[in-house]
Amino acid sequence: MVGKKRAHLSLSFLFGLAMPAHSAVILQYHHVSETLPPVTSISKETFKQHLAFLKNNGFNVIGLDKLFTSLRQGHSLPDKTVAITFDDGYDNNFDAAAPILKEYGFPYTIFVNPQLIDEHKSYVMTWAQLRKLSKEGAIIASHSSQHDYLHEKRPGENDEQWRVRIRADLTNAQKRIAEEIGHNYPWVAFPYGEYNKALQHLLNEMAVIGIGQQSGAVDTTTDWTAVPRYPASGIYANIDTLKYKLTSAAFPLKSVEYEDTVTDNKEPILTLNFKDKPFHQSQFACYVSGQGQAKTEWLSETEVKVYTTTPLPKGRSRYNCTSPMKDSPARYFWYSQQWLVQ
């Protein structure tokens, strides 16, 4: 999406450009380790590089609570606002990540599974460790009770039984965090980043914010049952590509239409409806993970259909849509739609 030659030419002025007043970026990490699975890991040195980049380039790193409150109330955010998050509550977050974050004075959020902590799983932090981080300013929030696939029904389970079970799972997770940590945020980071419309409807009923793993910036038009984050570990840890995501903005969307994220349709259709188009239509492009460019068909001046003509494989796939901004062509609008083909 961003050629190396163009990247080299544009970096000299990229970070002097103002971000839209209502735009922000959320980063997602898992492990900070050199020995654990590389797909979800980042080394301490690379993690330090990320934080140094944020500090040296004037990014406004704030807590996820402040970011959500500002955007949901329609308030402006300072330029280049970023929030840092971790999924799963691994013990290396305490040993490796927390000291580095403390050194830089950056707030952050850790999404944990209370049942796994209560079962004393060896690979996650203890409540005592989480309390210590909380006292130092970390937010501890829900990643569900035990990291189940929240959208999946159990054998023989009907829709209502699923709703009762998932409601209890999310409620109990928040309750345990409140009991152990003393604060309670109505959020859940989806295990594996997976969700469907039934889960989104349930979150709306519960007034819970759902947080995914699909890439993209956030703004006042964000769907609060499927908040995007940029993964920043593994293949996504390269600062030369991450820096473009850090200055990205959300497309000004009026609505997003699709059948469902979890589907047996191997050629799902996504329709984006824009409030306006602060980008050139000719530069708007979408990509299918692992396949190259997607098909786009403009249905009107502000409505575009996105689809693939090559069937998606089983498992997770994405459509990633981007476009340079008219007024700041070195910066990009960004939207990602996740699919789980069954």
N, C-alpha and C positions, 0 to 999 in steps of 0.2 A: 504494500500500500504506500509505503514511503521509500523511494529509491535512495540508495546510499549517497549518490552524487548530490541529489537535491538536499538530503539531510545535512551534508557537510556545508553546503552553501548557506543554508537557512539558520543554522544554530547561532550565528552571531547576533541575530536580533530576535530569535524565538522567545527568549525568556524576558525580554523587555516589554512584550505585548500584554495588555490587560486581558484577563479572562472575563467572560460574561458575569455580571453581578450576582446571578443566581446559580452559578455553576460550581461544582466541586468534584473531587475524585476520591474514591475509597480504594486503598490498597489491601490486598489479601495475602497473608503468609500462612504457612503451616509450621514446618520445622526450620530451626536455625541450627544446622548441623552439617558436617562434612562426611558423615558416615551413614546417614539414613537415606531412604529412597530419593534419588535426585529429582524425580518428577515433582515432588512437593517440598523440596529442601532448598535452602540458600545458605551459603557459608557465612561465617561471622564477618569475614573481610568484605564480602559483597554486600551484606546487610549494612555494614558501616558505610560502605560506598553510597548506598541508597540514602541513608540518613544525612550524610555529609552533603550530598547533592541537594537535598531538600533545604538544608540550612544555608548553604552557600549561594543558592539561587533565589532566596527570599520567599520560599513557600510558607504559607500560613498553616501549620499543622495543629489541628484542633481535635477535641474529643468527638466521638461519633454522636454523643447526645447533643452537643451544641450544633453540629452539622444538621442533624435531623430537625431539631427545633427551629432553626433559622429557615431552612427550606420549606418546611411544612407551614410555617407562618408567613411565607412569602417575603422574608427579610433578605436584604442584600448580604452577601458574604464578601470578605476581603478577597482581593485577587489571589489566585493560585492557592486555593484552600484544599487541603488534603487531610484525610483521616486514615489511620493505620489500624489494621485488624489482623487477628490470628484465629485460626480455626483449630479446634480439638483440645486445646489446653495441654499440649505436650510438655513434659518436664524440661526439655531444652529451652522452652520459652522462659522459664525461670532462671536456668543456669547461664544461657547464652544471650538471649534476646533482651531480657529486662535490664541487665547492667548497661548495655549499649544505649538503650532507649533512655535510661536514667541519665547517662552521660550527656545526651543531647537535650534532655528536658522535654521530650515529646510525649504527649498523652497517647494512649492506645486502648484498644478493646480486645479482650480474649473471650471467644465463644467456647463454652465448655459443656460437657455431658455429665450432669450431676450424678446419675446412677453409676456411671463408670468410676467416678471419684469415690462414691460411697462403697463401691465394691473393691476399692484399693488396687485398681489396675496399676501396674508398675510403670507404665509409659506416660501417665498423665500426672499433672500436679496435684498435690494434696490441698485440702481446704485451707490448711495453715499457710501454705505457700501462696495461695490465691488471696488470702486475707492480707498478707504482707504486701503483695503487689497492689491490692486495692488501696491500702493506706498510703501507698506511694503515688496514687493517682490513676491506676488502671481501672477500666470498667470491665466487670465480669458479667457476661450475658449468656443467654441460652443458645445451645447448638442442638436442642432437643434433649430428652432424658438420656438416651443411650445410643444415639447415632443411627437410628433406623431410617429406612427409606420412607419418608413421611407420607408420600402419595400412594404407597402400595397397600392394597387390602390383603389381609391374611386369608388363607384358604377357608371358604365358607362364610366369610365376613360380608355383610351387606353394607350399603352406603351409610346407614344410620349407625351401625355398630362401629364402622371405621371412624366416623365423626366423633363419637363418644370417646373412643380410644385415643385419638390424636389430640382432642381437646384436653383430656386428662394428662397425656404425656407432656404437652406444652405448659399446662398449668402447674403440674408438679415440678417441672424443671425450674420455672420461675420461683416457685415457693422455696425450693431447696437453696437456690442462690440467695434469696432474701434472708433465709434463716442463717446461712453461713457467712455471708458477706455483708449483709445489711442494706444493700440497695437492690432494686428490682426494676429492670427495664423491659417493657413489653415488646421485645424483639425476639426473633429466632433466625439464626443463620442456617439455611437448609443444609442438612448433611448431603454431601456429594453435589451440592448446588441444584438438586432436583426438586421440582415442584410441578403441580398441574393446576387447572382452574378450580377444581374442587377444593384443593388445599388453600388456594388464594381466597376463595369465598369464605372458608372457615376462618382464616386470619382476619378478614374484614369484620366478621361477626364478633371476633374476640378483641378487636382493636389492637392487633399485633402486627408489627412491621416484619415482613419477610425479606431476607437478604440472600441473594444468590451468589453465583460464581461466574455469571456471564459478564463479559467486559463492557465498559462504557462509563461515561460520566453521569452525574446525577444533577438534577435541578428541580425547580418547582413543579414540573410536569411529570416527574418520575412516578411510576406505579409503585406505591409503598408496600405492595405485597410481593414485589419481585425487584428489589433494589440491586443494581449492578455493582460489581467491584472488579478492579483489575488484578488478576493473579500476578504476583511479582516474584514467584519462585521458579525453580527449574529453568525451562527454556525461556521463561518470561522475565528472568532476572537481569538480562542484559540492559544496562543503563542507557545504551545508545538507542534502543527502541522504546524503553520505558519512559524516557524523557518526553517523547511525543504524546504518550498517553497521559502523562501528568499535566499537560497543558491542553488536553482535549476538553470538549464541551458536549453536552447532550443536545441532540437535535430538538428544535422546538416542536414537539409533537402534540397534535390535537387528540389523536387516538391511534391505537395499535390493534390490528385485527388478525386473528388466526384461530384455527379450530381448537387446538390444545397443544401444549408443549410435549406431553406424553402421548404418543400416537403410533398407530400401525401404518400410517400413511408415509411412504418413503419419499414422497415429493410434496412436502407441506408448503402451503402458500402463506406468505406474510404480507399484509397490507399496512403501509405506513401513511398516516394522514398528518400533514404538517400544518401548523398554525400559520407559518410563513416560510419563506425559503431564503435565508441569508447565505445561500450557497448557489453555485452555478449548477443547473440541472445536468449539464454535460459532464460535470466532474463527480457526480454522485455515482458510487459503485458499491456493490455488495459482493461478498465472497463466501463460498461454502467451505467449511473446514475440510482440508484434505483434498479438495476438488478444483480449486481455482474460482474464477468469477461466476457469480450467480446471474440469472436472467432478471432483468428489470423491465417493467412495462408501466409507463406513466398513464394512469387512467384519467387524470385531470391535471391542472396546473399544480395542485398540492397533494396529490394522492398517487402512490406508486405501489405496484404489486411486485413482490420479490419471490422467486421460486428457482428450483433446480430441475434440470431435465435429466440429470444422472441420479438414480435412486440413492438415497442415503443408506449407509450400512446400519445394522443394528447397533444400538448403543447411543452415546452422546454425540451430537453434531451441533454446529452453529451456523447461522447466517450473520456475518459481520458487515455492517454498512458504514461507510465513511464518506466524507467529502471535505475538501479544504473550505475554509470560510472565505466569503467574498472579500471582507475587509482585512483579513489576516491570513493570507494563503499559506503561511508556514504552520498554521494550527488547523486542527481537524475537529469536525463534528463526528460523533461515534455512537453507534447503536449496535447491540448484539442480541440476537434471539437464540435461545437454546432449544434444542429438540432432543427427546429421548425416544428413539425408534424401538419399538418392542417386536 
